[in-house]
């Protein structure tokens, strides 16, 4: 009986690894993208302050692929000894090819208008928008000779059509967004933050999130998820000590999807409170920029990182929009119900943190402290905090956001002090 179970487990592991390798080959092809960019750079068709390092000095090295989404490439990398993240939205090529059809004269004559139009689209007629336009135009001057060429204009305008690199450049002075180091064409380099919040606070993993097969095998994958996956787990974990074995072996082979079963570090209560306070500070800082309030439509712990100095940083701005832009988008939509007028998640920053992230972060507290009477008190205090957050007014200005965050942090400090006092009793 044990023999056939091991054979089944081995066969499943072999299929998984084979499909994973095949999928990686199909979707993780950054080297070929870099080759295409460098060819265009050598022809004088692409520019960027990092093109020389990427294509001539070869001081940018590509590491591990972090995303299996074909449209958005994300890699670890190294730039002159600095650990970085490389990103590339493949849609940049489409915009760039369209602008290539314009003459150099037309591109240069319309360049200032194009940049200011993108700024106005994002933030409206804000008081600091003129300064932002000038700042962005300086970034497009790749060789810093104070002369914008048609190649520089084409490259940069195409980049401004991508929401994430644009928002990263706009917010690059903020301590709570990852540093934007520069670009070559549509490829851009970012700061690599050492800690991802979801890795510390352990987002729940399920087979619904398991995607080992290429896209063409989605029907087979659905069968795997709904029927075979639970049976495989039951078979695997019915073998004595297989849990321990898999935890060690698969961690060594860096298969993170299985490693989620075996969390090796549990943050303390103090670390949880410290993270939430820093998270609220980050939300306030990012939303209090000089140009206008922001709204993230993709809020989850995987989008937040923590530096060695315990500073929380927003990692992914693909679905972070200025409120002015969202308002314009909604005004153009034909809405028959409220559900038609949402983009991404339905909660703003603060509501999402209060009602979803805080209870999730503290979800394991009562399990870890079953012998302590204060486990109930802590969970009840968190529940009351959620109720309090639901009664907060709708945020319409940075001032309102600041006042609401101050109120939430005051309640958090009370919960923390009460929890620590009861824990010592």
C-alpha positions as CSV (number, residue, x, y, z in Angstrom):
1,X,0.0,0.0,0.0
2,X,2.8,2.4,0.9
3,X,4.6,1.6,-2.3
4,X,1.9,2.8,-4.7
5,X,1.3,5.9,-2.6
6,X,4.9,6.9,-3.0
7,X,4.7,6.1,-6.7
8,X,1.7,8.4,-7.1
9,X,3.3,11.2,-5.2
10,X,6.5,10.8,-7.2
11,X,4.6,10.9,-10.5
12,X,2.6,14.0,-9.4
13,X,5.8,15.8,-8.4
14,X,7.4,14.9,-11.7
15,X,4.4,16.3,-13.7
16,X,4.3,19.4,-11.6
17,X,8.0,20.2,-12.0
18,X,7.9,19.4,-15.8
19,X,4.9,21.7,-16.3
20,X,6.4,24.4,-14.1
21,X,9.6,24.4,-16.2
22,X,7.6,24.4,-19.5
23,X,5.4,27.3,-18.2
24,X,8.5,29.3,-17.1
25,X,10.1,28.9,-20.6
26,X,6.9,30.1,-22.2
27,X,6.2,33.1,-20.0
28,X,9.6,34.1,-18.5
29,X,11.5,35.4,-21.6
30,X,13.0,38.6,-20.3
31,X,16.4,37.9,-22.0
32,X,14.7,38.0,-25.4
33,X,12.9,41.2,-24.5
34,X,16.2,42.8,-23.5
35,X,17.8,41.6,-26.7
36,X,15.0,43.4,-28.7
37,X,15.3,46.6,-26.6
38,X,19.1,46.7,-27.1
39,X,18.8,46.1,-30.8
40,X,16.4,49.1,-31.0
41,X,18.8,51.1,-28.8
42,X,21.7,50.4,-31.1
43,X,19.6,51.6,-34.0
44,X,18.8,54.8,-32.2
45,X,15.1,54.0,-31.8
46,X,15.0,53.5,-28.0
47,X,16.4,55.6,-25.2
48,X,16.6,55.7,-21.4
49,X,19.2,56.5,-18.7
50,X,19.8,52.8,-18.1
51,X,20.2,51.7,-21.8
52,X,24.0,52.1,-21.7
53,X,24.3,49.9,-18.5
54,X,21.9,47.4,-20.0
55,X,23.2,47.2,-23.6
56,X,26.8,48.4,-23.6
57,X,28.3,48.0,-20.2
58,X,26.2,44.9,-19.3
59,X,26.0,45.9,-15.7
60,X,22.4,44.9,-15.3
61,X,22.0,41.2,-14.8
62,X,18.7,39.3,-14.9
63,X,18.0,36.9,-12.1
64,X,14.9,34.8,-11.1
65,X,11.6,35.3,-12.8
66,X,8.9,36.4,-10.3
67,X,5.8,36.6,-12.4
68,X,4.1,34.1,-14.7
69,X,1.9,36.7,-16.3
70,X,3.0,37.1,-19.9
71,X,1.8,40.7,-20.2
72,X,3.9,41.9,-17.2
73,X,7.4,40.6,-16.7
74,X,8.9,40.8,-13.2
75,X,12.4,39.6,-12.4
76,X,15.0,39.8,-9.7
77,X,18.2,41.3,-10.8
78,X,21.5,43.0,-10.0
79,X,22.7,46.4,-11.1
80,X,26.3,47.3,-10.3
81,X,26.1,45.1,-7.1
82,X,22.7,46.5,-6.0
83,X,19.8,44.0,-5.7
84,X,16.9,45.3,-7.9
85,X,13.6,44.4,-9.4
86,X,13.2,44.6,-13.2
87,X,9.7,45.2,-14.7
88,X,8.4,45.4,-18.2
89,X,4.8,45.8,-19.3
90,X,4.7,44.3,-22.8
91,X,1.9,46.8,-23.8
92,X,4.7,49.4,-24.0
93,X,5.8,48.0,-27.3
94,X,2.3,48.6,-28.8
95,X,2.3,52.3,-27.8
96,X,5.9,52.7,-28.9
97,X,5.2,51.2,-32.3
98,X,2.2,53.5,-32.9
99,X,4.3,56.6,-32.0
100,X,7.0,55.4,-34.4
101,X,4.6,56.2,-37.2
102,X,4.8,59.9,-36.4
103,X,7.6,62.1,-38.0
104,X,10.3,63.4,-35.7
105,X,9.0,66.9,-36.2
106,X,5.5,66.0,-35.2
107,X,6.7,64.1,-32.1
108,X,8.9,67.0,-30.9
109,X,6.3,69.7,-31.6
110,X,3.6,67.8,-29.6
111,X,6.0,66.5,-26.8
112,X,5.3,69.2,-24.1
113,X,1.6,68.9,-24.8
114,X,1.7,65.1,-24.5
115,X,3.4,65.2,-21.2
116,X,1.2,67.9,-19.7
117,X,-1.9,66.1,-21.1
118,X,-0.9,62.9,-19.3
119,X,-0.4,64.9,-16.0
120,X,-3.8,66.6,-16.4
121,X,-5.4,63.3,-17.1
122,X,-4.1,61.9,-13.9
123,X,-4.4,64.8,-11.5
124,X,-6.6,67.4,-13.3
125,X,-5.6,71.1,-13.0
126,X,-3.7,70.7,-9.7
127,X,-1.7,73.6,-8.3
128,X,1.6,71.6,-8.5
129,X,0.9,70.0,-11.9
130,X,3.0,72.5,-13.8
131,X,6.0,71.5,-11.6
132,X,5.3,67.8,-12.2
133,X,5.2,68.3,-15.9
134,X,8.6,70.0,-15.8
135,X,10.0,67.3,-13.6
136,X,8.8,64.5,-15.9
137,X,10.3,66.2,-18.9
138,X,13.7,66.3,-17.2
139,X,13.5,62.6,-16.6
140,X,13.1,62.0,-20.3
141,X,16.4,63.6,-21.1
142,X,18.4,60.4,-20.9
143,X,21.9,61.8,-21.5
144,X,21.2,65.0,-19.5
145,X,22.3,67.3,-22.4
146,X,19.2,69.5,-21.9
147,X,18.0,68.6,-25.5
148,X,15.1,66.3,-26.0
149,X,15.4,64.2,-29.1
150,X,12.6,62.5,-31.0
151,X,13.8,59.1,-29.7
152,X,13.8,60.3,-26.2
153,X,10.3,61.8,-26.7
154,X,8.9,58.6,-28.3
155,X,10.3,56.4,-25.6
156,X,9.1,58.5,-22.7
157,X,5.6,59.2,-24.0
158,X,5.2,55.4,-24.4
159,X,6.3,54.9,-20.8
160,X,3.8,57.5,-19.5
161,X,1.0,55.5,-21.0
162,X,1.8,52.8,-18.4
163,X,0.3,53.6,-15.0
164,X,2.8,51.9,-12.8
165,X,6.1,53.5,-14.0
166,X,4.3,56.9,-14.2
167,X,3.1,56.7,-10.6
168,X,6.5,55.5,-9.5
169,X,8.2,58.5,-11.1
170,X,5.5,60.8,-9.7
171,X,5.9,59.4,-6.2
172,X,9.7,58.8,-6.3
173,X,10.3,61.3,-3.5
174,X,8.0,59.4,-1.1
175,X,9.7,57.1,1.4
176,X,6.8,54.7,1.2
177,X,7.1,53.7,-2.4
178,X,10.0,51.6,-3.9
179,X,12.7,53.7,-5.4
180,X,12.5,54.1,-9.2
181,X,16.1,53.9,-10.5
182,X,15.5,54.5,-14.2
183,X,14.4,52.9,-17.5
184,X,15.5,51.7,-20.9
185,X,12.5,51.8,-23.2
186,X,9.7,50.1,-21.4
187,X,12.0,48.2,-19.0
188,X,12.4,49.9,-15.6
189,X,14.4,49.1,-12.4
190,X,13.1,49.4,-8.9
191,X,14.4,49.0,-5.4
192,X,14.2,45.4,-4.0
193,X,12.6,45.4,-0.6
194,X,14.0,42.6,1.6
195,X,10.7,41.6,3.3
196,X,7.3,41.0,1.7
197,X,4.4,41.5,4.2
198,X,2.5,38.4,2.9
199,X,5.5,36.2,3.6
200,X,5.6,37.3,7.2
201,X,1.9,37.4,8.0
202,X,1.1,34.4,5.9
203,X,-1.7,34.9,3.5
204,X,-3.8,31.8,3.2
205,X,-2.9,29.5,0.3
206,X,-5.4,27.3,-1.4
207,X,-5.5,25.0,-4.4
208,X,-7.6,27.7,-6.2
209,X,-4.4,29.7,-6.3
210,X,-2.3,26.8,-7.7
211,X,-1.5,27.3,-11.4
212,X,1.1,24.8,-12.5
213,X,0.0,24.5,-16.1
214,X,0.3,26.7,-19.1
215,X,-2.8,28.7,-20.1
216,X,-3.7,26.3,-22.9
217,X,-4.3,23.6,-20.3
218,X,-6.8,25.6,-18.2
219,X,-9.7,23.0,-18.6
220,X,-7.3,20.3,-17.3
221,X,-6.2,22.5,-14.5
222,X,-9.8,23.1,-13.3
223,X,-10.2,19.3,-13.1
224,X,-7.0,19.1,-11.1
225,X,-8.1,21.7,-8.7
226,X,-11.6,20.4,-8.0
227,X,-11.1,16.7,-8.0
228,X,-7.5,15.5,-8.0
229,X,-5.8,18.0,-5.8
230,X,-7.6,17.2,-2.5
231,X,-7.0,13.5,-3.1
232,X,-3.3,14.0,-3.8
233,X,-3.0,15.9,-0.5
234,X,-4.9,13.1,1.4
235,X,-2.7,10.4,-0.1
236,X,0.6,12.4,0.4
237,X,-0.1,13.2,4.1
238,X,-1.4,9.8,4.9
239,X,2.2,8.6,4.5
240,X,4.0,8.8,7.9
241,X,6.3,11.8,8.3
242,X,5.6,13.0,4.7
243,X,4.6,16.4,6.0
244,X,8.0,16.9,7.6
245,X,9.8,15.4,4.6
246,X,8.0,17.7,2.1
247,X,8.4,20.7,4.3
248,X,12.2,20.3,4.2
249,X,12.7,19.0,0.7
250,X,10.4,21.4,-1.1
251,X,11.7,24.4,0.9
252,X,15.2,23.5,-0.3
253,X,14.0,23.4,-3.9
254,X,12.3,26.7,-3.4
255,X,8.8,25.7,-4.4
256,X,7.1,28.5,-2.5
257,X,3.6,27.2,-3.3
258,X,4.2,24.2,-1.1
259,X,6.3,26.1,1.4
260,X,3.1,27.9,2.4
261,X,2.0,24.8,4.2
262,X,5.0,25.0,6.5
263,X,5.3,28.5,7.9
264,X,8.6,28.7,9.8
265,X,8.2,32.1,11.5
266,X,5.4,33.6,13.5
267,X,5.6,37.4,14.1
268,X,5.1,38.5,17.6
269,X,2.1,40.7,18.7
270,X,4.4,43.7,19.0
271,X,5.6,43.1,15.4
272,X,2.1,42.9,14.2
273,X,1.1,46.2,15.8
274,X,4.3,47.9,14.6
275,X,3.6,46.8,11.1
276,X,0.0,48.0,11.1
277,X,1.1,51.4,12.5
278,X,3.8,51.7,9.7
279,X,1.2,50.5,7.1
280,X,-1.2,53.3,8.1
281,X,1.7,55.8,8.0
282,X,2.5,54.6,4.5
283,X,-1.1,55.0,3.3
284,X,-1.2,58.6,4.7
285,X,2.2,59.5,3.2
286,X,1.4,58.2,-0.3
287,X,-2.1,59.7,-0.4
288,X,-0.8,63.1,0.8
289,X,1.4,63.8,-2.2
290,X,1.3,67.3,-3.7
291,X,-0.8,66.3,-6.7
292,X,-3.9,64.6,-5.5
293,X,-5.4,61.7,-3.5
294,X,-4.7,58.2,-4.7
295,X,-6.8,55.0,-4.6
296,X,-5.4,51.5,-4.8
297,X,-7.7,49.0,-6.5
298,X,-5.5,46.0,-5.6
299,X,-5.0,46.0,-1.9
300,X,-3.4,42.9,-0.3
301,X,-0.4,42.2,1.9
302,X,1.6,40.9,-1.1
303,X,1.7,44.5,-2.4
304,X,3.5,45.9,0.7
305,X,7.1,45.4,1.6
306,X,9.1,46.2,4.8
307,X,12.7,47.6,4.7
308,X,15.4,46.8,7.2
309,X,14.5,50.1,8.9
310,X,10.8,48.8,9.4
311,X,9.5,51.3,6.8
312,X,6.5,49.9,4.9
313,X,6.6,50.5,1.1
314,X,4.0,50.0,-1.6
315,X,5.5,47.5,-4.1
316,X,3.1,47.3,-7.0
317,X,1.3,50.4,-8.4
318,X,-0.3,48.8,-11.4
319,X,-3.8,49.5,-10.1
320,X,-3.1,52.6,-8.1
321,X,-4.9,55.6,-9.6
322,X,-5.3,59.3,-8.8
323,X,-8.9,59.9,-7.6
324,X,-9.2,62.5,-10.4
325,X,-8.6,59.8,-13.0
326,X,-11.0,57.4,-11.3
327,X,-13.7,60.1,-11.2
328,X,-13.3,60.7,-15.0
329,X,-13.4,56.9,-15.7
330,X,-16.6,56.5,-13.7
331,X,-18.2,59.5,-15.4
332,X,-17.7,57.8,-18.8
333,X,-19.2,54.5,-17.6
334,X,-22.9,53.6,-18.1
335,X,-23.8,52.3,-14.7
336,X,-27.1,50.4,-14.1
337,X,-26.1,49.5,-10.5
338,X,-23.4,50.3,-8.0
339,X,-21.5,47.2,-8.9
340,X,-21.0,48.6,-12.4
341,X,-19.0,51.5,-11.0
342,X,-16.2,49.8,-9.2
343,X,-12.6,49.2,-10.4
344,X,-10.7,46.4,-8.5
345,X,-11.5,46.2,-4.8
346,X,-14.4,48.2,-3.4
347,X,-12.7,49.5,-0.3
348,X,-10.5,52.6,0.0
349,X,-7.0,52.3,1.6
350,X,-8.2,52.8,5.2
351,X,-11.4,50.7,5.0
352,X,-9.5,47.8,3.5
353,X,-6.8,47.9,6.1
354,X,-9.3,48.2,9.0
355,X,-11.9,45.6,7.8
356,X,-9.7,43.1,6.0
357,X,-6.0,43.4,6.7
358,X,-6.0,44.0,10.5
359,X,-8.3,41.1,11.3
360,X,-6.3,38.9,8.9
361,X,-3.0,39.8,10.5
362,X,-4.4,39.0,14.0
363,X,-6.3,35.9,12.9
364,X,-3.7,33.5,14.4
365,X,-3.4,35.3,17.7
366,X,-6.2,33.4,19.4
367,X,-4.8,30.1,18.1
368,X,-1.3,30.9,19.4
369,X,-2.7,32.0,22.8
370,X,-5.4,29.5,23.5
371,X,-4.2,29.1,27.1
372,X,-4.5,32.8,27.7
373,X,-7.8,34.4,28.6
374,X,-6.8,37.6,26.8
375,X,-7.1,35.8,23.4
376,X,-10.9,36.5,23.5
377,X,-10.3,40.0,24.6
378,X,-8.0,40.7,21.7
379,X,-10.3,39.3,19.1
380,X,-13.2,41.2,20.6
381,X,-11.2,44.4,20.5
382,X,-10.3,43.8,16.9
383,X,-13.9,43.2,16.1
384,X,-14.9,46.5,17.7
385,X,-12.2,48.3,15.8
386,X,-13.7,46.9,12.5
387,X,-17.1,48.3,13.6
388,X,-15.6,51.6,14.4
389,X,-13.9,51.8,11.0
390,X,-17.2,51.1,9.2
391,X,-18.6,54.2,10.9
392,X,-15.9,56.5,9.6
393,X,-16.9,59.1,7.1
394,X,-16.2,58.6,3.4
395,X,-12.7,60.0,2.7
396,X,-12.8,62.9,0.4
397,X,-9.6,64.8,1.3
398,X,-6.1,64.2,2.7
399,X,-7.2,66.1,5.8
400,X,-10.1,63.6,6.4
401,X,-7.8,60.7,5.8
402,X,-5.2,62.1,8.3
403,X,-7.9,62.6,11.0
404,X,-9.4,59.1,10.4
405,X,-5.9,57.4,10.5
406,X,-5.1,59.2,13.8
407,X,-8.4,57.9,15.3
408,X,-7.6,54.4,14.2
409,X,-4.1,54.5,15.5
410,X,-5.3,55.8,18.9
411,X,-7.6,52.8,19.2
412,X,-4.8,50.5,18.1
413,X,-2.5,51.8,20.7
414,X,-5.2,51.3,23.4
415,X,-5.7,47.7,22.1
416,X,-2.0,47.1,22.2
417,X,-1.4,48.4,25.7
418,X,-4.4,46.5,27.0
419,X,-3.3,43.3,25.4
420,X,0.2,43.6,26.8
421,X,-1.1,44.3,30.3
422,X,-3.4,41.3,30.2
423,X,-0.8,39.0,28.8
424,X,1.5,39.7,31.8
425,X,-1.2,38.9,34.3
